[in-house]
Structures are given as structure tokens and as C-alpha cells.
């Protein structure tokens, strides 16, 4: 049976499993915890007692949900969650794009060619568009600490797209975009300065917690790598605030104000709240996924989510709202942790990190040895995972660009820690791609990934020296994400069949009685 027909059949059976008189949920909440790897909640389940615990106990849990593309980064992940498509379709190949129109320059996924905030690069309709078409009176709001997360989720469908911006002193919208009338006053009352002088204290006893202050962690702004972490200086206030549970409380306080002031979930027309927590990503990069800070943060998030669900029970009504919890990508373990030796370590595991500056110097030196002193560093742009040639500069030097590309590919393949070097053009043309090549190809859009080479590290290697941990590869630890559905129409269960991030949007569409014909994912069953 063709994929479209199969999805239609599953959608019909899903809807038949609901009571015939069932009205749609008054509110759908899509919760995205940035960099929440799929094993986190299960690993920490015995320590949870709040919102995460409630979803695990009373929700539908898909334990094997994976992103089916290699671009495991914020922009691409959020775009997939709301469109049900891979980057090859929705066009968001990463946090940066390489448009064919403008080689060799890059463009941020959230900006147009003039640098203005825009969702123009998102090429497929989202769940919000489908909801708006079916229910013109629906209220749709996207809210995040990050601009790129909020904009990818809300795109052009949302009434409001809001994110944290230190320059504006709080939440903001794009210049010229709609903004709630109450937002300025709310920002004044909830400025992070309220938390100045407060400290993030650990809650777990040392016997139940990972070691604090290990060598590969980066220091908390204005402090050290050890608890407590204090917001002690105006100069580092915003950076420290966004790395603390205080910013998660702040975001959920804003969500509660949105629900109240905008009347979300208060009538029979379904509304959509898209809420992305970025603090989990910031702390994961700073300290690593196996750090005490990450565990302590998720315990705080568990409590905050529990309070938020209780608020929904009181204001929207238990059983009148539907919650989906997921993530935009996972994260790799800290390579220094994996490569260490001694008791309790991982002897012999090949893990490490690649310094982008050293890699670029290596390639520039090799270019000059091969093509003479006229070979300039401006001949290529190195922006992981892509290499883009400035073909005009190379032609001016009298060198065939193909020779430069092939030489760079050869040198990259020889560099320690690099495991994948491919031509995007060859990948797209392959008639029988391997599973890995399929993941890579599904990350490439021909007009937005006009690069000459694609390169990625070997498993357990990362590219970058300015963060303890990274993501962005096609390996399972970066693609494994949680998927939990809770509330309206959901039968609690734990399911072990493999599912995809692309299945989330079409499943929600089916539950709302909508169609999302461009989605590549399938509709998931919500009952045993």
C-alpha cells in the first residue's frame, strides 16, 4: 500500500478509536526540550515526581523515536517537528543555509538575505497552517528562549512568535510582527534582574548525583564549574540566567500569562501552544549530558512541568487538553569522558574532538602546498558540516574548482576524527543509498544546501572546542529523542516500535481532524 494511502487508513482507524461525539481538544501543547536525548527520562525515572513522572505514568510513551535525517540541530529539528517532513523537503538544512542564489555566503535559518527576521526558508506548511485553515479562529502561539526555535515552530502560522532577547530586556517578537499588548508590562515585572544575587543550589544528595566539577566542564558565567551557581553580576546576568532553572520558570510563567491573557483553551475552537525550552541545550553544551548540572536541571524542569500541568487542569480542564513532549535532537557524550582510562572508564574507545581552527589551518596549508602561494584562505568556506568553494576566486587564480574540491575531500578524509566526507551532488544522485547515506541525503535540499562537500566526525568524536558537548551527526545518540503523548484521547501505554519525529505533526493533525498532505511521516496509533 502506498505511504499516503497507508497514512490515510491509519488516520481513519485512529479517529474511529475516539468517541463519536468527541469534540477536539481545546488546547494542544507541543513541548520541546532542546537537547533532551531519548534515554534521559527513562534513566532518571526513579528520581522524578512531577510533570515528567505524570507523563511517563499516565501518557503514551514511544521509547524508540528517532530523527530520520543527519542535521540534528535546532532549526532543522523544530522545522521537522511541525511539518512532518525532513530537511530535503522543508528546506531547513541546519542553523545556517547555503542558498544556491548566493554562493559562497551563508544565511541564518531565521533571516532573509537582508538580515531581517524571517521564516521564508521554510518551504512546507506546518501543523499551525493546517489548524488555521480548518479553524480560522484558532489561537496559535510559539514561545522559546531561542529565536530560531520559536520562529521555526510558529513560522507564518502563529499569532505571536516570541523569544528571549537581552537587548529588549525580556521576550520579544520580530520587528513589525504582532506582539501582545501586555508584553511590555510583563517584561518589566519579570526582568531577570529579579534573580540577581540568587543561587542555583543542588537538590540531590551527593550519593545519588554525578560528580560535580569535572575537568571538561566550562565554568558557570562569573563562577566556577561547581555548585552553587550564582547570578551575581549585571555583566553576566543574562548568560547566567539562561543557564539556570530560573529561566525555565520564567518561560513557563510567560506561557501561563499567554494562556490567561489570550484565552487559549477557553472555547470549543482548538488552540495551539508551541513551547520550546532552550535552557536544557545551553546547560548540556556547557557541562555535558552526564553532568550533575544537567540532572539537577531536569529535576527542576520536572517540578516546573508538574506545576504547569496542574495549572492546565484548573484552567482548561483535565481531559480537555493534549500534550506532546519531544525534542529537536539528542547529544553526544563528552569525548574526554569516553576516552579517559582507569576504573569505571571506557578503555579503548575511540573518542575525541576536532578543533575547527586547526582543521582550517591544515586545509589552508595543504592548499598552498598543492596549488602554490596564490591559494588563498578565501577559496573555501568551512562551516560544519559543509565546505563551500568560492569558484570565482578559484577560477581567477587559474585553477579548476573540481581539483580544489577533490583535494579538500582527500585531505579531510585523512584528518584525525573525521569519518564522513561526501559530495552532496553524489549523495542526491545515488540510486541505492545505504542507511547512513539516506540520513545524509534527507538533510540536503538542492537549493538550500548548495555546498561542494559534506563532512562529519566519526562516532563519539565532535567538532568544536567551545562547548563540553555537541550534536549534529547522524549517529543514534544525536537522533534519539523522547516522544510522549498525554491527555485528551490518549490511552496510557508504553510502545517499543520505532517511530520518527516526522510522525508527530501528522498524528496531531489526525487527532484534530486536519489534513497535512505534505507530511512524510505517518499517523501513530494512540491506543493499544
C-alpha positions in Angstrom: 0.0 0.0 0.0 1.5 3.5 -0.9 2.6 5.6 2.1 -0.2 8.2 1.5 -2.9 5.5 1.4 -1.5 3.8 4.5 -1.4 7.1 6.4 -5.0 7.8 5.5 -6.1 4.3 6.6 -4.2 4.7 10.0 -5.7 8.2 10.5 -9.2 6.8 9.9 -8.7 4.0 12.3 -7.3 6.4 14.9 -10.3 8.7 14.6 -12.6 5.7 14.9 -11.0 4.8 18.1 -12.2 8.0 19.6 -15.8 8.5 20.9 -18.0 9.5 18.0 -19.2 12.5 20.0 -15.7 13.6 21.0 -15.0 17.3 20.4 -11.4 18.2 19.6 -9.1 19.2 22.5 -9.5 22.8 23.5 -5.7 23.1 23.6 -2.8 21.3 22.1 0.6 21.9 23.8 3.8 20.9 22.0 6.6 20.8 24.5 10.1 20.6 23.1 13.0 20.3 25.5 16.1 21.2 23.4 18.8 18.5 23.5 16.7 16.1 25.5 18.1 12.7 24.5 15.7 9.8 24.2 17.1 7.9 27.2 17.1 10.7 29.7 13.7 10.3 31.3 13.9 6.5 31.5 17.4 6.8 33.0 16.2 9.2 35.7 12.7 7.9 36.2 13.2 6.9 39.8 14.1 10.4 40.7 11.1 12.1 39.0 8.0 13.0 40.9 6.5 16.0 38.9 5.4 16.6 35.4 7.7 14.2 33.7 6.6 11.4 36.1 3.0 12.2 35.4 3.5 11.9 31.6 5.5 8.7 32.0 2.8 7.1 34.2 -0.3 8.4 32.5 0.8 9.0 29.0 1.6 7.1 25.8 5.3 6.6 25.7 7.2 5.8 22.5 10.6 4.7 23.7 12.2 4.4 20.3 11.6 7.7 18.5 14.4 8.8 16.1 15.1 11.8 13.8 15.4 10.4 10.3 17.9 12.9 9.0 21.5 13.8 9.8 21.1 17.5 10.5 20.4 17.1 14.2 20.4 20.8 15.1 17.8 23.2 16.5 16.5 24.8 13.3 16.2 21.6 11.3 14.7 19.7 14.2 12.0 22.2 15.1 11.1 22.5 11.4 10.6 18.7 11.1 8.5 18.5 14.3 5.9 21.0 13.0 5.9 20.0 9.3 6.3 16.2 9.5 9.0 16.4 6.8 12.8 16.1 6.5 15.1 19.0 5.5 15.2 17.6 2.0 11.5 18.8 1.8 11.1 21.7 4.3 14.4 23.3 3.3 15.9 24.0 6.7 19.1 22.0 6.4 20.7 23.4 9.6 21.0 26.5 11.6 22.8 28.0 8.6 21.8 27.7 5.0 23.9 27.8 1.8 21.4 29.1 -0.8 22.3 28.5 -4.4 21.4 32.1 -5.2 24.2 33.5 -3.1 27.2 31.2 -3.0 29.5 31.2 -1.2 27.8 33.1 1.6 25.7 31.6 4.4 22.3 32.7 5.6 20.9 32.1 9.1 17.8 29.9 9.0 15.8 32.7 10.7 16.9 35.6 8.4 16.3 36.8 4.9 19.0 37.9 2.6 18.9 41.4 4.2 19.4 40.0 7.7 15.8 40.6 8.8 14.0 38.0 10.9 12.0 35.8 8.6 10.7 32.2 8.2 11.0 32.5 4.4 13.3 29.4 4.0 10.7 27.0 5.5 9.1 25.5 2.4 6.4 23.2 3.7 3.2 24.1 5.6 3.2 23.3 9.3 0.6 22.0 11.8 -0.3 25.6 12.5 -1.2 26.3 8.9 -3.5 23.2 8.8 -5.1 24.2 12.1 -5.6 27.8 10.8 -7.2 26.6 7.6 -9.7 24.3 9.4 -10.3 26.6 12.4 -9.8 30.2 11.3 -10.5 31.4 14.9 -7.8 29.2 16.5 -5.1 30.9 18.5 -1.5 29.8 17.8 1.5 31.0 19.8 5.2 29.9 19.7 7.4 30.6 22.6 11.1 29.8 23.3 14.3 31.1 24.8 15.8 30.8 21.2 14.7 32.9 18.2 15.3 30.0 15.8 13.2 27.6 17.8 10.3 29.9 18.2 10.4 31.0 14.5 10.6 27.5 13.1 7.7 26.3 15.3 5.4 29.4 14.8 6.6 30.4 11.3 3.9 32.3 9.4 1.1 30.4 11.0 1.3 31.8 14.6 -0.5 34.8 16.0 2.6 35.5 18.1 6.2 34.2 17.8 8.2 35.2 20.9 11.7 34.6 22.2 14.1 35.8 24.9 16.2 38.8 23.9 18.6 40.5 26.3 18.6 43.7 24.2 14.9 44.1 24.7 15.0 43.1 28.3 12.8 40.0 28.0 10.5 38.3 25.5 10.3 40.0 22.1 8.9 39.5 18.6 10.4 40.3 15.2 10.4 43.9 14.2 7.0 44.7 12.7 5.5 41.4 13.8 2.5 41.2 16.1 3.2 41.4 19.8 0.8 41.0 22.8 -0.4 44.3 24.3 0.6 43.1 27.8 4.1 42.0 26.9 6.0 45.2 27.8 4.5 45.4 31.3 5.1 41.6 31.8 8.8 42.1 30.8 9.2 44.9 33.3 7.7 42.8 36.1 9.7 39.6 35.1 13.1 41.0 34.2 15.9 38.6 35.0 17.2 41.2 37.4 14.7 39.8 39.8 17.0 36.8 40.2 20.2 38.8 40.7 22.1 37.5 43.7 20.1 34.2 43.8 22.0 30.9 43.5 21.1 27.7 41.8 21.5 25.1 44.5 21.8 21.3 44.0 18.9 19.3 45.4 20.2 15.7 45.2 22.4 14.2 47.8 25.9 13.6 46.6 25.5 9.8 46.8 22.8 10.0 44.1 24.4 12.6 41.9 27.2 12.5 39.3 30.5 14.0 40.3 30.5 17.8 40.3 33.2 20.0 38.7 34.9 17.6 36.3 37.7 18.8 34.1 35.9 19.0 30.7 33.1 21.3 32.0 33.0 25.0 31.3 32.5 27.4 34.2 29.2 29.0 35.0 29.3 32.7 34.0 31.0 34.7 36.7 31.7 31.5 38.7 33.2 28.0 38.5 32.2 24.5 37.4 31.0 23.6 40.9 27.7 24.2 42.6 26.2 26.5 43.8 25.9 28.7 40.6 25.0 32.2 41.5 23.7 35.1 39.4 26.0 37.6 41.0 26.8 40.2 38.4 24.9 42.5 36.0 27.6 41.9 33.3 26.9 38.2 33.2 23.3 38.2 34.3 21.6 37.2 31.1 24.1 34.5 30.3 23.9 33.0 33.8 20.1 33.4 33.9 19.7 31.3 30.7 21.9 28.6 32.1 19.8 28.2 35.2 16.4 26.7 36.1 15.2 30.3 36.8 14.9 30.9 33.1 12.7 27.7 32.7 10.3 29.0 35.4 10.3 32.4 33.6 9.4 30.8 30.3 6.5 28.8 31.8 5.3 31.9 33.7 5.1 33.6 30.3 3.2 30.6 28.9 0.7 30.9 31.8 0.3 34.6 31.1 -0.3 33.8 27.4 -3.0 31.3 28.3 -4.7 33.8 30.6 -4.4 37.0 28.6 -5.1 35.4 25.2 -7.8 33.0 26.3 -6.1 29.9 25.0 -8.1 26.7 25.6 -11.2 28.6 26.7 -13.7 27.7 24.0 -14.5 24.9 21.6 -12.1 26.0 18.9 -8.8 24.2 19.4 -5.7 26.4 20.1 -2.0 25.5 19.8 0.8 26.4 22.2 4.3 25.6 20.9 6.7 25.8 23.8 10.5 25.1 23.4 12.8 25.1 26.4 16.3 26.0 25.4 18.0 26.0 28.8 18.4 22.3 28.6 20.5 22.8 25.4 22.6 25.6 27.0 23.4 23.6 30.1 24.1 20.5 28.1 26.6 22.3 26.0 28.2 23.9 29.0 28.6 20.9 31.3 27.8 17.8 29.2 24.9 15.4 29.2 26.3 13.3 32.1 26.9 16.2 34.4 25.3 16.9 37.7 24.1 20.2 36.3 22.1 18.5 33.6 20.5 16.1 36.0 19.7 18.9 38.5 18.2 21.0 35.7 15.9 18.2 34.6 14.7 17.6 38.2 13.8 21.3 38.3 12.1 21.0 34.9 10.1 18.1 36.3 8.8 20.2 39.1 8.0 23.2 36.8 6.2 21.0 34.4 4.2 19.4 37.2 3.0 22.9 38.3 2.2 23.8 34.6 0.1 20.7 34.1 -1.8 21.4 37.4 -2.5 24.9 36.0 -3.9 23.4 32.8 -6.1 21.1 34.9 -7.6 24.1 36.7 -8.0 26.5 33.8 -8.5 24.3 30.7 -9.8 21.2 32.4 -8.3 17.8 32.9 -9.1 15.8 29.7 -9.6 19.0 27.6 -6.0 19.4 26.6 -3.4 17.3 24.8 0.3 17.5 25.5 3.1 16.2 23.3 6.6 16.1 24.8 9.6 15.7 22.5 12.9 17.2 21.5 14.7 18.6 18.4 17.8 16.4 18.8 19.9 14.4 21.2 23.5 14.9 22.2 26.9 13.1 22.1 28.7 12.1 25.3 31.7 14.3 26.2 34.6 12.7 24.3 37.1 13.3 27.1 34.9 11.3 29.4 34.7 8.4 27.0 38.4 8.5 26.1 39.7 8.5 29.7 41.3 5.4 31.3 41.1 3.9 34.7 38.4 2.2 36.9 34.9 2.8 35.6 36.1 4.2 32.3 35.8 3.1 28.7 39.2 1.6 27.8 40.0 1.7 24.1 37.0 3.8 23.0 38.0 6.0 20.1 36.6 9.4 21.0 37.9 13.0 20.7 37.3 16.5 19.4 38.3 18.3 16.3 39.4 22.0 16.6 37.8 23.9 13.6 40.6 26.5 13.6 43.3 23.7 13.5 41.4 21.9 10.7 41.1 25.1 8.7 44.8 25.8 9.1 45.6 22.2 8.0 43.5 22.6 4.8 44.9 26.1 4.0 48.5 24.8 4.3 47.7 21.8 2.1 46.1 24.1 -0.5 49.2 26.3 -0.7 51.5 23.3 -1.0 49.3 21.8 -3.8 48.4 25.0 -5.7 51.1 27.5 -4.8 51.2 30.7 -2.7 48.3 32.1 -4.7 45.9 29.7 -3.0 44.1 31.9 -0.5 42.1 31.1 2.6 39.1 32.8 0.9 39.0 29.9 -1.6 36.7 28.0 0.7 34.2 28.5 3.5 34.4 25.8 6.2 31.2 25.7 8.2 30.5 22.3 9.8 29.1 20.1 8.2 29.7 21.9 4.8 32.6 23.1 2.7 31.6 25.7 0.1 34.1 26.8 -2.6 34.4 30.4 -3.9 34.5 29.2 -7.5 35.0 32.7 -8.9 38.1 33.3 -6.8 39.5 29.9 -7.7 38.8 30.5 -11.4 40.6 33.9 -11.2 43.7 32.1 -9.9 43.5 29.8 -13.0 42.7 26.6 -11.0 39.9 24.2 -11.8 37.4 24.3 -8.9 36.9 20.5 -9.2 40.6 19.9 -8.5 40.3 22.0 -5.3 37.2 20.1 -4.3 38.7 16.7 -4.8 41.9 17.7 -3.0 40.0 19.0 0.0 37.9 15.8 0.1 41.1 13.7 0.2 42.7 15.8 2.9 39.5 15.9 5.0 39.3 12.1 4.8 42.9 11.8 6.2 42.3 14.2 9.1 42.1 12.5 12.6 38.5 12.2 13.8 36.7 12.8 10.5 34.6 9.8 9.4 32.4 11.0 6.6 33.3 13.0 3.5 30.8 13.1 0.7 29.8 15.2 -2.2 26.1 16.4 -1.8 25.7 16.1 -5.6 26.8 12.4 -5.5 24.6 11.7 -2.5 21.5 13.1 -4.1 22.2 11.1 -7.3 22.7 7.8 -5.6 20.2 5.2 -6.7 20.8 2.7 -3.9 21.9 4.7 -0.8 23.0 2.9 2.4 21.1 3.7 5.6 23.7 6.3 6.6 23.7 7.9 3.1 19.9 8.1 3.3 20.1 10.1 6.5 22.6 12.4 4.9 20.6 12.8 1.8 17.4 13.6 3.7 19.3 16.5 5.3 20.0 18.1 1.9 17.8 20.5 0.0 19.1 21.2 -3.5 18.5 25.0 -3.3 19.5 25.5 0.3 22.5 23.2 0.6 24.5 24.3 -2.4 27.7 23.1 -0.9 30.6 21.3 -2.5 31.4 18.9 0.3 29.8 17.4 3.4 31.9 16.2 6.3 31.1 14.8 9.7 33.2 13.3 12.6 33.5 9.7 13.4 31.2 8.3 16.1 32.0 9.7 19.5 34.1 12.5 18.0 32.7 16.0 18.0 33.7 19.2 16.1 34.2 22.2 18.4 36.2 23.3 21.3 34.0 26.0 22.8 31.5 23.6 24.4 31.8 20.5 26.5 29.3 18.5 24.4 27.9 18.8 20.9 25.4 17.3 18.5 24.7 17.5 14.8 25.6 14.0 13.5 23.6 11.0 12.1 24.5 8.7 15.0 21.9 7.3 17.3 22.8 9.4 20.3 22.1 12.6 18.3 18.9 11.2 16.6 17.2 9.5 19.6 14.5 11.8 21.1 11.6 11.3 23.5 8.0 11.1 22.4 5.2 11.2 25.0 1.5 12.0 24.4 -0.7 12.8 27.3 -4.3 14.0 28.0 -7.2 14.2 25.6 -7.9 11.0 23.7 -4.7 9.2 24.8 -4.6 5.7 26.3 -1.6 5.2 28.6 0.8 2.7 27.3 4.5 2.0 26.5 5.3 1.2 22.9 8.6 -0.1 21.6 8.1 0.0 17.8 10.4 2.5 16.1 8.8 5.8 15.2 10.0 9.1 13.7 10.0 12.7 14.6 8.2 13.2 11.3 5.2 11.2 12.7 4.4 13.9 15.3 2.8 16.5 13.1 0.5 14.2 11.0 -0.5 12.4 14.2 -1.6 15.7 15.8 -3.3 16.7 12.6 -5.3 13.5 12.6 -6.3 13.9 16.2 -7.5 17.4 15.4 -9.4 16.3 12.3 -7.0 18.1 10.0 -5.1 17.0 6.9 -1.4 17.7 6.4 -0.9 16.2 2.9 2.8 17.2 2.5 3.9 15.3 5.6 6.3 12.4 5.1 5.5 10.9 8.5 2.7 8.5 9.4 -0.1 8.8 11.8 0.7 6.9 15.0 -1.9 4.7 16.9 -2.9 6.2 20.2 -4.5 3.1 21.7 -3.2 -0.5 22.2 
